[in-house]
């Protein structure tokens, strides 16, 4: 038996989120600034060369186990559909002259889906990474990200952009540009002192509720396609903010970066309805009253995690204020590595 593992990091997005969602990047070009954190999606792949070609999938996040004996069993019904789509697209245990090994997959994440950290797309990248290791495919980080995008957005038809897949594949600080024909990842080399200070001044606060991003993104796409002035103006401003924030980060001007986070949050709320709500607004206003310079909801909105930027002397007060308002502060560190895969010696 062969045992393989992979892990891909979740991400926090500083600016530009939404400009990676079609049709905006094809028409105007999108840009995002993000960084990965030390929260991961994990995949273990056990390979049994028995010729049967069966697949067993166990998800700890959903407390669910599924068995597939033949390709016709891979029916999309809301139960671990990303895994089914990956099996259909990559065909790891059949087709293209490959051996029909039986596969056992074990999946789990450090954050639940629907929290704004890109968990679903990151899990998809981890799946692609595990199958890449198994199939010994020489895919680049770009190809891994695009395969994950194809699995989620094309095969499954899930709404969303491209930044999560690229962040998970590459890792670290990235300024990513999107056009209709290609994606360009600019991996930023940030001074270690700036990285340490930034990590010290960021707070990650869980609102206690998740969101279903598909609906919010669908409304955003519709609003942009209808050329609603609020949506178009907000997306244009958000793209410019990503450029401005990248420049401030490279210069080490963190206070200005914090101010731009707040500006970006005000624009993001104009994308479409449902991005914020009374609970999110209350948490954010309490954080600001306690001394937070800026912040934003992560992901599509509607719930999940809020990222806050604080003056170092007021960080503890901000944490206490959001917890008193019902939020939950989550410890994290910034992560420089992207997708990683490795082999495990089977037990004797």
Number of C-alpha atoms within 10 A of each C-alpha: 11 14 20 21 24 26 28 34 35 30 30 24 25 25 30 28 26 27 28 26 20 23 18 21 21 16 10 15 19 28 27 28 27 23 23 28 24 16 21 26 27 24 28 24 24 22 19 17 15 13 12 15 20 18 21 16 20 19 16 12 13 13 8 11 14 12 13 17 13 12 16 7 10 16 12 13 7 7 13 16 16 22 21 21 22 23 20 16 14 17 16 21 26 18 10 8 7 11 15 18 19 21 23 17 22 16 22 19 22 14 17 17 19 22 27 28 27 26 27 21 30 29 29 29 36 32 29 27 29 27 24 18 19 21 14 9 10 10 14 11 20 16 14 25 28 18 21 30 24 17 27 24 16 13 16 16 11 17 17 24 21 24 31 30 30 27 35 34 29 26 25 22 27 23 22 23 22 24 18 14 8 11 20 14 19 13 15 15 11 14 12 9 10 16 16 12 13 21 15 15 20 22 24 21 23 23 23 13 14 17 19 16 21 15 15 21 23 16 16 25 22 15 18 21 14 11 12 14 13 15 23 19 15 21 27 17 17 28 25 18 24 27 18 16 27 22 13 17 20 14 12 18 13 21 18 15 25 25 16 23 24 20 18 27 20 15 19 25 19 19 27 21 14 16 22 19 13 9 17 22 12 14 22 27 15 20 26 20 13 19 20 27 22 25 28 25 30 24 26 28 27 26 26 25 29 26 20 25 29 27 18 15 10 15 21 14 17 25 23 17 21 23 18 12 15 15 23 18 19 11 11 13 13 20 18 14 18 22 25 19 19 14 15 12 9 10 6 3
